[in-house]
């Protein structure tokens, strides 16, 4: 008698074993598949949530008021030795809003310019403005004179609020402001300058009672919430429009990276920049506490994290490298930080950071203040900024396309359409502009707004956002940042990525920091590489060692022909290197007071650039 039940069990077992083998094979072939799917599903959930909020005009302010009602006594902001609860923040922003209303100069839909550093008042002012249906323009507190006037003017504001410590900067441009009949307030208890009023004085006398919702009834998620300026590394800053919808998308970064309601986020990046502001508004979305610092300090960073029991930190640009360069101490791993969110961390710094400070999860992002698309490295692959997957491209259309660096434009086929870059080939990242992924552009600058658009990319009539960034996708579908389009230059028929070269030079023994750029050489095609470097404390420029280093790690065309030694490198408020002046001065000893060295292949050394060498290069007598 044949036992059919035993056969069924055996066949069932074989089938399950086969399924397990297939799944195991798929896992080894596509190890990131589950993460890829989870990430796209999370983004689609966020999109659905945004559509729901758009129907009810539910802004991040409404989420803040919700938190103030449900958890009024929860700490919202720690600043120095003060703590402000959600209830405190609600009351103080009500008072700020009433100052604007009582002045009679700020009306629904107006924009107020804020020249304020990292302090709780920054948050009270912005919340107060949204409560009365207005927006704010966040001015970079490092800018002065003409740049300051330019940024103020393009915001369309007729009111300026400035921090007490920035009164000198205001007084420098005060005649121009008063000539334009601008209302000027200073966050001080009193003010001696004619035409300037004390905001704090008026705020102390204002009521903290809630304001009518009717004051902001005209707001939709398409209304501007803030104007945030690009860093201006290549010219005057441009004001990007941050709508309430766009602000929600920025806020959800914390949700997507795993921030939960028990976390405390440490924010030391400038609030006038999208990263710092996103830290605070993202905290509102999560209903968590912010530990706010007036300015980033590498020496005080971890002490602050311990003091406030921070579990999440933000980083941008070089801040992680600054932390790794601090002297090692026993307490390096004595902290509660579990998550770091930011962008711009180099692979070597990433490894150094987790090796020294412990198993902190790093979530590297990619995005632009004005952009309509973002990437997230959710898999933890060191050096990558995200993944190139079919699902992500299907629901959030984007591409890395072939780009001609020399001509400064995308490569197009015989039909006039762009071509996707091959695996491993650097290309331009573009993202489709649509109703679901809008590009709001720059305030009062249609020309610059249009310059960021690419038309007829893959079909007639389509429009894509030009990120201006070159990316590379590897065989495992990881995406790596290569360079800014304007920073990449061509030399000896090859494209030179300045970021990659700078990363290599920074690893030389005596070099602390490096920035790389291309300079014009008479009679030569393209641009020759030049590096401006700072040296490690107590060390001199070891020209022979640096030559050996670049020879070992860089191809001949990518080796900087000139090396400029500086005491410091000029950076923006978010630690991006300023190269405009460096490029203008080139390698001309008549314009440069810093020591400059010339790469001598025969001597296998960087030798001092004397006038005879300079003249020889310019006349074509010395080959480079």
RAVEN-V312976 format. One record per pair of residues at least 6 apart in sequence whose C-alpha atoms are under 7 Angstrom apart, sorted by the first residue. I is the first residue (numbers start at 1). J is the second residue. D is the distance in whole Angstrom. If there is no record, write none. Layout:
BEGIN
i: <I I>
j: <J J>
d: <D D>
END
This chain:
BEGIN
i: <40 40 54 57 57 59 59 60 60 61 63 64 67 67 68 68 68 72 72 72 73 73 73 74 74 75 75 75 75 75 76 76 76 76 76 76 77 77 77 77 77 77 77 78 78 78 78 79 79 79 89 91 91 92 92 93 93 93 93 94 94 94 94 94 95 95 95 95 96 96 96 96 97 97 97 97 98 99 99 99 100 108 108 108 109 109 110 110 111 111 111 111 111 111 112 112 112 112 112 112 112 113 113 113 113 113 113 113 113 113 114 114 114 114 114 114 114 115 115 115 115 115 115 115 116 116 116 116 117 117 117 118 118 118 118 118 119 126 129 131 132 132 133 133 133 135 135 135 136 136 136 137 137 137 137 138 138 138 139 139 140 144 145 145 147 154 154 155 155 158 158 159 159 159 160 160 160 161 161 161 162 162 162 163 163 164 164 164 184 184 185 185 185 185 186 186 186 186 187 187 187 188 188 188 189 189 189 190 191 191 221 221 221 222 222 222 223 223 224 224 224 224 225 225 225 226 226 226 227 227 227 227 228 228 228 228 228 228 228 229 229 229 229 230 230 230 231 231 233 234 238 239 239 240 240 240 240 240 241 241 241 241 241 250 251 251 251 251 252 254 257 260 261 261 261 262 263 263 263 264 264 264 264 264 264 264 264 265 265 265 265 265 265 265 266 266 266 266 266 266 266 266 267 267 267 267 267 267 267 267 268 268 268 268 268 269 269 269 269 270 271 274 280 283 283 291 298 298 298 299 305 306 309 310 310 311 311 311 311 312 312 312 312 313 313 313 314 314 314 315 315 315 315 316 316 316 316 317 317 317 317 317 317 318 318 320 320 321 324 324 332 332 333 333 337 338 338 339 339 339 340 340 340 340 341 341 341 342 342 342 343 343 343 346 347 347 350 354 362 363 363 363 363 364 364 364 365 365 365 365 366 366 366 366 367 367 367 370 371 372 372 372 373 375 375 376 376 377 377 377 377 383 384 384 384 385 385 385 386 386 387 387 387 388 388 388 389 397 397 398 398 398 399 399 399 399 400 400 400 400 400 400 400 401 401 401 401 401 401 401 402 402 402 402 402 402 402 403 403 403 403 403 404 404 405 406 410 411 411 412 412 413 417 417 417 417 418 418 421 423 423 423 424 424 424 425 426 426 426 426 427 427 427 428 428 428 428 429 429 429 429 429 430 430 430 430 431 431 432 432 432 433 433 433 433 441 442 452 452 453 453 453 453 454 454 454 454 455 455 455 455 456 456 457 457 468 468 469 469 469 470 470 470 470 470 471 471 471 471 472 472 472 472 473 473 482 482 483 483 483 487 487 488 488 488 488 489 489 489 489 490 490 490 491 491 491 491 492 494 496 498 498 501 501 502 502 502 505 505 506 506 506 508 508 510 510 510 510 510 510 511 511 511 511 512 512 512 513 513 513 514 514 514 514 515 515 515 515 516 516 516 516 517 517 517 517 518 518 518 518 518 519 519 519 519 519 519 520 520 521 521 521 522 528 529 529 529 529 529 530 530 530 530 531 531 531 531 532 532 532 532 533 533 533 534 534 534 534 535 543 543 544 544 547 547 547 550 561 561 562 562 562 562 563 563 563 564 564 564 564 565 565 565 566 570 570 571 571 572 585 585 596 596 597 597 597 597 598 598 598 598 599 599 599 600 600 616 617>
j: <391 392 221 220 221 221 244 248 285 127 285 284 86 287 86 87 90 85 86 87 85 86 87 85 86 83 84 85 86 289 84 85 86 288 289 290 83 84 85 289 290 291 292 84 290 291 292 291 292 293 124 208 209 124 208 124 125 127 128 128 208 209 210 211 203 206 207 208 124 125 128 203 128 129 131 132 206 202 203 206 106 132 133 134 133 134 134 135 134 135 136 137 156 157 135 136 137 157 158 159 160 136 137 138 139 152 157 159 160 161 136 137 138 139 160 161 162 138 139 140 141 161 162 163 122 141 162 163 141 163 294 270 271 293 294 295 294 136 135 216 215 216 215 216 219 224 225 226 225 226 227 155 226 227 228 227 228 272 151 272 272 169 172 173 236 443 444 239 443 182 183 182 183 184 183 184 185 184 185 186 185 186 187 186 187 186 187 188 196 197 196 197 198 199 196 197 198 199 198 199 200 198 199 200 198 200 201 198 197 198 243 244 245 243 244 245 243 244 241 242 243 244 242 243 244 241 242 243 239 240 241 242 239 240 241 242 272 273 274 237 238 239 240 237 238 239 237 572 578 580 442 442 443 369 370 441 442 443 370 440 441 442 443 278 278 281 282 285 282 282 363 286 286 287 288 288 288 311 312 288 289 290 291 309 310 311 312 289 290 291 310 311 312 313 290 291 292 305 310 312 313 314 276 279 290 291 292 293 313 314 292 293 294 295 296 275 276 295 296 276 277 369 290 289 290 308 322 323 326 326 335 335 336 336 337 336 337 338 339 337 338 339 340 339 340 341 340 341 342 340 341 342 343 342 343 344 574 343 344 345 574 575 576 345 575 345 349 349 352 353 356 357 357 358 360 360 361 360 361 362 360 361 362 363 362 363 364 363 364 365 364 365 366 383 382 383 382 360 380 376 377 378 380 376 377 385 375 376 377 385 374 375 376 385 373 374 375 441 439 437 438 439 431 385 386 385 386 384 385 386 387 480 478 479 480 479 480 481 478 479 477 478 479 477 478 479 477 431 432 430 431 432 420 429 430 431 420 421 427 428 429 430 471 418 419 420 421 427 428 429 410 411 419 420 421 427 428 409 410 411 427 428 410 411 489 490 418 418 419 418 419 419 456 457 458 459 457 458 427 473 474 475 472 473 474 472 470 471 472 482 470 471 472 468 469 470 471 466 467 469 470 471 464 465 466 467 464 465 463 464 465 439 463 464 465 449 449 465 466 463 464 465 466 463 464 465 466 461 462 463 464 462 463 463 464 484 485 483 484 485 481 482 483 484 485 479 480 481 482 479 480 481 482 479 480 497 499 497 498 499 498 517 495 496 497 498 495 496 518 527 496 526 527 526 527 528 557 557 557 558 516 517 516 558 514 515 516 514 550 512 513 514 546 549 535 536 539 540 541 542 533 534 535 536 534 535 536 533 534 535 531 532 533 534 531 532 533 577 529 530 531 532 529 530 531 583 527 528 529 530 583 527 528 529 530 583 586 527 528 527 528 618 618 561 558 559 560 561 562 560 561 562 563 560 562 563 564 563 564 565 566 564 565 566 565 566 567 568 541 605 606 605 606 604 605 606 559 598 599 596 597 598 599 596 597 598 594 595 596 597 594 595 596 594 577 578 577 578 578 591 592 608 609 606 607 608 609 606 607 608 609 605 606 607 606 607 622 623>
d: <7 6 6 5 6 7 6 7 7 7 6 6 7 6 5 5 7 6 5 5 5 6 6 5 6 6 6 4 6 6 6 5 5 7 5 6 6 5 7 6 5 6 7 6 6 5 6 6 5 6 7 5 7 6 7 4 6 6 5 6 5 7 6 7 6 5 6 5 7 6 6 6 4 6 7 7 6 6 6 7 6 6 5 6 6 5 5 7 6 5 5 7 7 5 6 5 6 5 7 5 6 6 5 6 7 7 6 6 5 6 7 6 5 6 6 5 6 7 5 7 6 6 5 6 6 6 5 5 7 7 7 6 6 7 4 7 6 6 6 6 5 5 6 4 6 6 5 5 7 5 6 6 6 5 6 6 6 5 7 6 6 6 7 6 7 7 6 7 7 5 6 5 5 6 6 5 6 6 5 6 6 5 6 6 5 6 5 5 5 6 6 5 6 5 7 6 5 6 6 5 5 6 7 6 6 6 5 5 6 6 6 5 5 5 6 6 5 6 6 6 4 6 6 5 5 7 5 7 6 6 5 6 6 5 7 7 7 6 7 6 5 4 6 5 5 6 6 7 5 6 6 5 6 7 5 6 5 6 7 6 6 6 6 6 6 6 4 6 6 6 7 7 6 6 6 7 6 6 7 6 5 6 7 7 5 5 6 6 5 6 6 6 5 6 6 5 6 7 6 6 5 7 6 6 7 6 5 6 7 6 6 5 7 6 5 7 5 7 6 5 5 6 7 7 7 6 6 5 7 7 7 6 6 6 6 5 4 5 7 6 6 5 6 6 5 6 6 5 6 7 6 5 7 5 5 6 7 7 5 6 7 6 7 7 6 7 7 6 7 6 7 6 5 6 7 5 6 5 5 6 7 6 5 6 6 5 6 7 5 6 5 5 6 6 6 4 7 6 7 7 6 6 7 6 5 6 6 5 6 6 5 5 6 6 6 5 7 7 7 5 6 6 6 6 5 6 5 6 5 4 7 7 6 6 5 6 6 7 6 5 6 4 5 5 6 6 7 6 6 6 4 6 7 6 6 6 6 6 5 5 4 6 7 7 5 4 5 5 5 6 6 5 6 6 5 5 6 6 4 5 5 6 6 6 7 6 7 6 7 4 6 7 6 5 5 7 5 6 6 5 6 6 6 5 5 6 6 5 5 7 5 5 6 7 6 5 6 7 6 6 6 6 6 5 5 6 5 5 6 4 6 6 6 5 6 5 6 6 5 6 6 5 6 6 5 6 6 7 6 5 6 5 6 7 7 6 5 6 5 6 6 5 5 6 6 7 6 5 5 6 5 7 7 5 6 7 7 6 7 6 6 7 7 6 5 6 6 5 6 6 6 5 6 5 6 6 6 6 7 6 5 6 7 7 5 5 6 7 7 6 5 6 6 6 6 6 6 7 6 7 7 6 5 6 5 5 5 6 5 7 7 6 4 7 6 5 7 7 7 6 4 6 6 6 6 7 5 5 5 6 7 5 5 6 7 6 5 5 6 7 7 7 6 6 7 7 4 6 7 5 6 5 6 6 6 5 6 6 5 6 7 6 5 6 6 5 6 6 7 6 5 5 7 7 5 6 6 6 5 7 6 5 6 6 5 7 7 6 4 6 6 6 6 6 6 6 4 5 7 6 7 6 6 5 5 4 5 5 5 6 5 6 5 6 6 7 5 7>
END
